[in-house]
Each structure stands twice: as structure tokens, then as C-alpha cells.
Amino acid sequence: MKKFGILALSIGMLTVGTVNAAEIVREVTSETSGQATGGMSGMMAGSVGGPIGAVIGAGLGALFGGSGQKALGASERIYLVRTDSGELKEYRSPNYVFAEGDKVVIYGNRPRPYGWTPETAEAFAYNGAN
């Protein structure tokens, strides 16, 4: 019985680290950081008018902060990824640029190029540049 427990633990530890390939479905954009910054600035400016002014200022600031970020072309890259189980999930990728159909490895909460491991990370170019 003791040997069975050791065998089960060994197999379990080996399967935990396995990573399977996923595929990029499409790229979408997000303006959440602009909305957050605009909302906070609007709340501070609107607080001159009291609590109601702060709420209205925050709403308007979030609206204009997100549209301002989009107008500047500073939107964040988010990729819709089909995992090996067939699920569609959204992942942010500040360091790597992918095209539709690219195979990726999900490491933590970020997509990485197919074949990427922590040991070989330096061999992969950031942001699509060599």
C-alpha cells in the first residue's frame, strides 16, 4: 500500500506541470486602464460638488478616459484563446504579439509563443521584434 501511494504521488506531480497548446482565435482591445484613470480623475474633480458630484464626475471621467485611450491608440491587447479543452478565454499579452491561428502556451495567466518555457524565455522576442 505504501508503494501505491508513492506511485500515485509521483504520477500526480508529473502531470501537474504539463502544458498543452492553445490557439489564438482573435485579438480584441480593452480600455480599462484609461477608464480607471479617467474615473479617478473625474471623481476627484467632481468631489467639489459633493458626493453626487463625485459619482457623476467618476462616470463621466470613466467614459472620457476610455474613449481617450482608444483615440490615442493606446488600447491594451487582449487575445481570445481556444484552450485545448475547447473553451474560449481572454488573456492579456503585454509582451508578445500574436496573429490569428498562432499556437500558444498558457503559462500562468499569459499566452506565450508555442515552445516557450521559463528556461528558453530569452530565445523568444518580445512584441514581435527580433
C-alpha positions in Angstrom: 0.0 0.0 0.0 2.9 2.3 0.7 4.3 1.8 -2.8 1.0 2.6 -4.3 0.8 6.0 -2.5 4.3 6.9 -3.7 3.4 5.9 -7.3 0.2 7.9 -7.2 2.1 11.0 -5.8 4.8 10.7 -8.4 2.3 10.5 -11.3 0.3 13.4 -9.9 3.4 15.6 -9.6 4.4 14.8 -13.2 1.1 15.6 -14.7 0.7 19.0 -12.8 3.4 20.7 -14.9 2.1 19.6 -18.3 1.0 22.4 -20.6 -0.9 21.9 -23.8 -1.1 24.1 -26.9 -3.9 26.6 -27.3 -4.8 28.6 -30.4 -5.3 32.4 -30.8 -8.8 33.0 -32.2 -8.7 36.8 -32.5 -7.3 39.9 -30.9 -9.6 42.3 -29.1 -8.8 45.6 -27.3 -9.5 46.9 -23.9 -9.5 50.4 -22.4 -9.8 49.5 -18.8 -6.8 51.4 -17.6 -7.9 54.6 -19.3 -11.4 54.2 -17.8 -9.9 53.7 -14.3 -7.6 56.7 -14.6 -10.4 58.9 -16.0 -12.8 57.7 -13.4 -10.5 58.5 -10.6 -9.7 61.9 -12.0 -13.3 62.7 -12.6 -14.3 61.6 -9.1 -11.6 64.0 -7.6 -12.8 66.9 -9.8 -16.4 66.2 -9.2 -16.0 65.9 -5.4 -16.0 69.7 -5.3 -19.8 69.4 -5.9 -20.2 66.9 -3.0 -21.0 63.2 -3.1 -23.4 63.4 -6.0 -20.8 65.4 -8.0 -18.1 62.8 -7.2 -20.4 60.0 -8.6 -21.3 61.9 -11.7 -17.6 63.0 -12.2 -16.4 59.4 -11.9 -18.9 58.2 -14.5 -18.0 60.9 -17.0 -14.3 60.5 -16.3 -14.5 56.8 -17.0 -16.4 57.4 -20.2 -14.0 60.0 -21.5 -10.9 58.2 -20.1 -11.7 55.0 -22.1 -12.5 56.9 -25.3 -9.4 59.0 -24.9 -7.2 55.9 -24.6 -8.9 54.4 -27.7 -8.4 57.7 -29.7 -4.7 57.7 -28.8 -4.3 54.2 -30.0 -3.1 53.1 -26.6 -5.6 50.2 -26.1 -4.4 47.1 -24.4 -4.0 43.8 -26.4 -6.3 41.0 -25.3 -6.4 37.7 -27.1 -9.4 35.4 -27.3 -7.8 31.9 -27.0 -9.3 28.5 -27.6 -7.8 26.2 -25.0 -7.0 22.5 -25.6 -10.3 21.7 -23.8 -12.3 23.8 -26.3 -13.0 26.7 -24.0 -12.7 30.3 -25.2 -10.9 32.6 -22.7 -9.5 36.1 -22.8 -5.8 36.6 -21.9 -3.8 39.8 -21.8 -0.4 39.8 -23.5 1.7 42.9 -22.9 4.9 41.2 -24.0 4.1 39.2 -27.1 2.2 39.9 -30.3 0.2 37.0 -32.0 -1.8 36.6 -35.2 -5.0 34.6 -35.6 -4.3 30.9 -35.7 -1.0 31.1 -33.8 -0.3 28.2 -31.4 0.4 29.4 -27.9 1.2 28.0 -24.4 -0.7 29.5 -21.5 1.8 30.0 -18.7 0.2 31.4 -15.5 -2.3 33.9 -16.9 -0.5 35.0 -20.0 -0.2 33.4 -23.5 3.4 32.7 -24.6 4.7 31.5 -28.0 4.5 27.8 -28.6 7.6 26.1 -27.3 8.2 28.7 -24.7 9.4 27.6 -21.3 10.9 29.6 -18.4 14.3 28.2 -19.4 14.1 29.2 -23.1 12.3 32.6 -22.5 15.2 34.7 -23.7 15.2 33.0 -27.1 11.7 34.5 -27.9 11.4 38.1 -29.0 9.1 40.5 -27.1 6.4 42.4 -29.0 7.1 40.7 -32.3 10.6 42.2 -32.7 13.8 40.3 -33.0 
